[in-house]
Amino acid sequence: MGIGASIVLIALGLILALAVDISLSGLDLQLVGWILAAVGVVGLLITLTMLNRRRTTVREEAVLRDPPVVRREERVIREDPPPPPY
């Protein structure tokens, strides 16, 4: 049962329990209204609990990795000094 269906049951039940004043033989509309409202409240609580449980169990964490380090090797070319003059 979803949130919308639960709210509809609560509203319909409270309307029957509090606003309707019709007597039917063998059927108490006030009791039916209170039962529908109670079922709607229970359904709403279950739906919200299930939604909350789904939200907390699914977690995505970003994995941050260090960028690769590129090392350059510098080559130093040394020239031998010129020979001393004779």
KEMISE-267673 format. One record per residue: residue number from 1; x, y, z negated of N, C-alpha, C in turn. Coordinates in nm, 3 decimals, m for minus. Atoms other than C-alpha are relative to their C-alpha. Example, Ala and Ser with C-alpha at 12.3 -4.5 7.8 and 13.67 -1.06 7.14 Angstrom:
BEGIN
+-----+---------+---------+---------+---------+---------+---------+---------+---------+---------+
!   k !    n_xx !    n_yy !    n_zz !   ca_xx !   ca_yy !   ca_zz !    c_xx !    c_yy !    c_zz !
+-----+---------+---------+---------+---------+---------+---------+---------+---------+---------+
!   1 !   0.089 !  m0.119 !   0.000 !   1.230 !  m0.450 !  m0.780 !   0.090 !   0.120 !   0.000 !
!   2 !  m0.082 !  m0.119 !   0.006 !   1.367 !  m0.106 !  m0.714 !  m0.077 !   0.109 !  m0.073 !
+-----+---------+---------+---------+---------+---------+---------+---------+---------+---------+
***
This chain:
BEGIN
+-----+---------+---------+---------+---------+---------+---------+---------+---------+---------+
!   k !    n_xx !    n_yy !    n_zz !   ca_xx !   ca_yy !   ca_zz !    c_xx !    c_yy !    c_zz !
+-----+---------+---------+---------+---------+---------+---------+---------+---------+---------+
!   1 !   0.086 !  m0.116 !   0.000 !   0.000 !   0.000 !   0.000 !   0.091 !   0.122 !   0.000 !
!   2 !  m0.082 !  m0.119 !  m0.010 !   0.142 !   0.336 !   0.094 !  m0.049 !   0.111 !  m0.091 !
!   3 !   0.035 !  m0.115 !   0.083 !   0.129 !   0.672 !  m0.074 !  m0.136 !   0.055 !   0.040 !
!   4 !   0.128 !  m0.055 !  m0.048 !  m0.158 !   0.790 !   0.145 !  m0.119 !  m0.084 !  m0.042 !
!   5 !   0.110 !   0.088 !   0.039 !  m0.376 !   0.487 !   0.077 !  m0.026 !   0.008 !  m0.151 !
!   6 !   0.016 !  m0.012 !   0.145 !  m0.311 !   0.520 !  m0.296 !  m0.073 !   0.129 !  m0.037 !
!   7 !   0.065 !  m0.128 !   0.030 !  m0.413 !   0.885 !  m0.298 !  m0.146 !  m0.003 !   0.042 !
!   8 !   0.140 !   0.013 !  m0.044 !  m0.729 !   0.803 !  m0.100 !  m0.079 !  m0.080 !  m0.102 !
!   9 !   0.070 !   0.081 !   0.100 !  m0.822 !   0.533 !  m0.351 !  m0.022 !   0.078 !  m0.130 !
!  10 !   0.016 !  m0.081 !   0.121 !  m0.760 !   0.768 !  m0.643 !  m0.111 !   0.103 !   0.019 !
!  11 !   0.102 !  m0.103 !  m0.025 !  m0.970 !   1.043 !  m0.486 !  m0.139 !  m0.060 !   0.009 !
!  12 !   0.131 !   0.065 !  m0.014 !  m1.253 !   0.810 !  m0.388 !  m0.050 !  m0.052 !  m0.134 !
!  13 !   0.039 !   0.052 !   0.131 !  m1.252 !   0.647 !  m0.730 !  m0.044 !   0.110 !  m0.095 !
!  14 !   0.039 !  m0.109 !   0.090 !  m1.262 !   0.977 !  m0.916 !  m0.130 !   0.067 !   0.044 !
!  15 !   0.128 !  m0.054 !  m0.048 !  m1.541 !   1.104 !  m0.693 !  m0.115 !  m0.089 !  m0.045 !
!  16 !   0.106 !   0.092 !   0.043 !  m1.745 !   0.792 !  m0.765 !  m0.019 !   0.003 !  m0.152 !
!  17 !   0.010 !   0.006 !   0.145 !  m1.666 !   0.800 !  m1.136 !  m0.053 !   0.129 !  m0.061 !
!  18 !   0.031 !  m0.125 !   0.065 !  m1.715 !   1.167 !  m1.205 !  m0.109 !   0.083 !   0.070 !
!  19 !   0.089 !  m0.092 !  m0.071 !  m1.927 !   1.330 !  m0.934 !  m0.130 !  m0.064 !   0.047 !
!  20 !   0.120 !   0.065 !  m0.053 !  m2.179 !   1.072 !  m0.814 !  m0.090 !  m0.041 !  m0.117 !
!  21 !   0.097 !   0.036 !   0.105 !  m2.492 !   1.032 !  m1.024 !  m0.117 !  m0.074 !   0.064 !
!  22 !   0.103 !   0.083 !  m0.065 !  m2.680 !   0.759 !  m0.841 !  m0.007 !  m0.131 !  m0.076 !
!  23 !   0.019 !   0.128 !   0.068 !  m2.826 !   0.454 !  m1.011 !  m0.037 !  m0.106 !   0.102 !
!  24 !   0.030 !   0.114 !  m0.085 !  m2.815 !   0.131 !  m0.818 !  m0.020 !  m0.122 !  m0.090 !
!  25 !   0.025 !   0.118 !   0.083 !  m2.957 !  m0.190 !  m0.958 !   0.110 !  m0.103 !   0.023 !
!  26 !  m0.103 !   0.103 !  m0.007 !  m2.683 !  m0.437 !  m1.035 !   0.139 !   0.053 !   0.033 !
!  27 !  m0.131 !  m0.056 !  m0.035 !  m2.398 !  m0.197 !  m0.950 !   0.021 !   0.131 !  m0.076 !
!  28 !  m0.034 !  m0.122 !   0.074 !  m2.238 !   0.059 !  m1.176 !   0.106 !   0.075 !   0.079 !
!  29 !  m0.093 !  m0.074 !  m0.085 !  m2.078 !   0.317 !  m0.946 !   0.109 !   0.070 !  m0.080 !
!  30 !  m0.104 !  m0.061 !   0.083 !  m1.893 !   0.483 !  m1.232 !   0.112 !  m0.099 !  m0.030 !
!  31 !  m0.100 !   0.103 !   0.027 !  m1.719 !   0.157 !  m1.320 !   0.080 !  m0.031 !   0.127 !
!  32 !  m0.069 !   0.022 !  m0.128 !  m1.638 !   0.096 !  m0.952 !   0.097 !   0.114 !   0.027 !
!  33 !  m0.088 !  m0.115 !  m0.020 !  m1.495 !   0.447 !  m0.934 !   0.124 !  m0.005 !  m0.087 !
!  34 !  m0.116 !   0.009 !   0.089 !  m1.273 !   0.399 !  m1.237 !   0.094 !  m0.113 !   0.043 !
!  35 !  m0.084 !   0.111 !  m0.047 !  m1.152 !   0.065 !  m1.099 !   0.080 !   0.043 !   0.124 !
!  36 !  m0.070 !  m0.048 !  m0.120 !  m1.067 !   0.223 !  m0.762 !   0.110 !   0.100 !  m0.037 !
!  37 !  m0.100 !  m0.096 !   0.043 !  m0.885 !   0.508 !  m0.935 !   0.120 !  m0.070 !  m0.066 !
!  38 !  m0.108 !   0.073 !   0.065 !  m0.686 !   0.265 !  m1.148 !   0.085 !  m0.077 !   0.101 !
!  39 !  m0.074 !   0.072 !  m0.104 !  m0.593 !   0.053 !  m0.845 !   0.085 !   0.098 !   0.080 !
!  40 !  m0.076 !  m0.101 !  m0.072 !  m0.484 !   0.370 !  m0.665 !   0.122 !   0.046 !  m0.078 !
!  41 !  m0.113 !  m0.042 !   0.084 !  m0.264 !   0.479 !  m0.957 !   0.106 !  m0.109 !  m0.004 !
!  42 !  m0.096 !   0.111 !   0.004 !  m0.104 !   0.134 !  m0.983 !   0.071 !  m0.012 !   0.134 !
!  43 !  m0.061 !   0.007 !  m0.133 !  m0.047 !   0.126 !  m0.607 !   0.098 !   0.113 !   0.024 !
!  44 !  m0.090 !  m0.114 !  m0.016 !   0.108 !   0.472 !  m0.614 !   0.128 !  m0.021 !  m0.079 !
!  45 !  m0.119 !   0.025 !   0.082 !   0.343 !   0.376 !  m0.897 !   0.090 !  m0.106 !   0.063 !
!  46 !  m0.079 !   0.107 !  m0.064 !   0.450 !   0.057 !  m0.719 !   0.069 !   0.053 !   0.125 !
!  47 !  m0.058 !  m0.054 !  m0.123 !   0.505 !   0.243 !  m0.391 !   0.117 !   0.093 !  m0.033 !
!  48 !  m0.109 !  m0.091 !   0.036 !   0.714 !   0.515 !  m0.557 !   0.119 !  m0.074 !  m0.059 !
!  49 !  m0.109 !   0.080 !   0.055 !   0.916 !   0.255 !  m0.746 !   0.079 !  m0.069 !   0.111 !
!  50 !  m0.068 !   0.067 !  m0.111 !   0.991 !   0.065 !  m0.427 !   0.080 !   0.100 !   0.084 !
!  51 !  m0.073 !  m0.101 !  m0.077 !   1.090 !   0.384 !  m0.243 !   0.125 !   0.045 !  m0.075 !
!  52 !  m0.114 !  m0.042 !   0.080 !   1.317 !   0.487 !  m0.528 !   0.107 !  m0.109 !  m0.001 !
!  53 !  m0.096 !   0.110 !   0.001 !   1.478 !   0.144 !  m0.537 !   0.075 !  m0.007 !   0.132 !
!  54 !  m0.066 !   0.002 !  m0.130 !   1.550 !   0.158 !  m0.164 !   0.101 !   0.112 !   0.014 !
!  55 !  m0.091 !  m0.114 !  m0.012 !   1.709 !   0.499 !  m0.192 !   0.127 !  m0.020 !  m0.080 !
!  56 !  m0.119 !   0.012 !   0.083 !   1.946 !   0.403 !  m0.471 !   0.089 !  m0.115 !   0.044 !
!  57 !  m0.085 !   0.112 !  m0.037 !   2.066 !   0.075 !  m0.321 !   0.074 !   0.024 !   0.130 !
!  58 !  m0.067 !  m0.027 !  m0.127 !   2.160 !   0.216 !   0.017 !   0.086 !   0.123 !  m0.019 !
!  59 !  m0.093 !  m0.111 !   0.016 !   2.467 !   0.427 !  m0.018 !   0.103 !  m0.007 !   0.111 !
!  60 !  m0.104 !  m0.007 !  m0.101 !   2.699 !   0.538 !   0.251 !   0.106 !   0.097 !  m0.050 !
!  61 !  m0.109 !  m0.084 !   0.044 !   3.034 !   0.671 !   0.158 !   0.095 !   0.021 !   0.116 !
!  62 !  m0.094 !  m0.031 !  m0.107 !   3.261 !   0.844 !   0.398 !   0.140 !  m0.041 !  m0.046 !
!  63 !  m0.136 !   0.041 !   0.030 !   3.607 !   0.694 !   0.409 !   0.093 !   0.100 !   0.066 !
!  64 !  m0.094 !  m0.098 !  m0.052 !   3.862 !   0.964 !   0.445 !   0.139 !  m0.060 !  m0.001 !
!  65 !  m0.134 !   0.055 !  m0.010 !   4.196 !   0.849 !   0.568 !   0.095 !   0.112 !   0.035 !
!  66 !  m0.101 !  m0.100 !  m0.033 !   4.514 !   1.045 !   0.588 !   0.032 !  m0.010 !   0.148 !
!  67 !  m0.037 !   0.006 !  m0.141 !   4.602 !   1.143 !   0.942 !   0.137 !  m0.063 !   0.015 !
!  68 !  m0.131 !   0.065 !  m0.016 !   4.892 !   0.946 !   1.082 !   0.112 !   0.105 !   0.007 !
!  69 !  m0.113 !  m0.091 !   0.005 !   5.226 !   1.109 !   1.022 !   0.092 !  m0.035 !   0.116 !
!  70 !  m0.091 !   0.020 !  m0.114 !   5.435 !   1.154 !   1.334 !   0.132 !   0.065 !  m0.036 !
!  71 !  m0.133 !  m0.051 !   0.035 !   5.801 !   1.188 !   1.262 !   0.083 !   0.007 !   0.126 !
!  72 !  m0.088 !  m0.016 !  m0.115 !   6.034 !   1.324 !   1.520 !   0.143 !  m0.014 !  m0.047 !
!  73 !  m0.142 !   0.011 !   0.029 !   6.390 !   1.225 !   1.520 !   0.073 !   0.100 !   0.087 !
!  74 !  m0.077 !  m0.097 !  m0.075 !   6.621 !   1.502 !   1.620 !   0.141 !  m0.055 !   0.018 !
!  75 !  m0.135 !   0.048 !  m0.029 !   6.937 !   1.398 !   1.789 !   0.092 !   0.121 !   0.016 !
!  76 !  m0.100 !  m0.107 !  m0.010 !   7.235 !   1.619 !   1.746 !   0.117 !  m0.054 !   0.080 !
!  77 !  m0.113 !   0.042 !  m0.085 !   7.490 !   1.588 !   2.020 !   0.117 !   0.089 !  m0.034 !
!  78 !  m0.120 !  m0.074 !   0.037 !   7.831 !   1.689 !   1.903 !   0.105 !  m0.018 !   0.109 !
!  79 !  m0.110 !   0.008 !  m0.096 !   8.096 !   1.772 !   2.146 !   0.130 !   0.008 !  m0.077 !
!  80 !  m0.131 !  m0.006 !   0.066 !   8.449 !   1.708 !   2.048 !   0.062 !   0.135 !   0.033 !
!  81 !  m0.065 !  m0.129 !  m0.032 !   8.638 !   2.030 !   2.014 !   0.110 !  m0.019 !   0.106 !
!  82 !  m0.104 !   0.013 !  m0.104 !   8.871 !   2.101 !   2.300 !   0.139 !  m0.026 !  m0.065 !
!  83 !  m0.133 !   0.027 !   0.059 !   9.224 !   1.978 !   2.244 !   0.081 !   0.132 !  m0.014 !
!  84 !  m0.078 !  m0.124 !   0.019 !   9.462 !   2.238 !   2.111 !   0.100 !   0.020 !   0.117 !
!  85 !  m0.095 !  m0.024 !  m0.110 !   9.677 !   2.407 !   2.371 !   0.144 !  m0.035 !  m0.042 !
!  86 !  m0.139 !   0.038 !   0.027 !  10.041 !   2.292 !   2.395 !   0.091 !   0.114 !   0.012 !
+-----+---------+---------+---------+---------+---------+---------+---------+---------+---------+
***
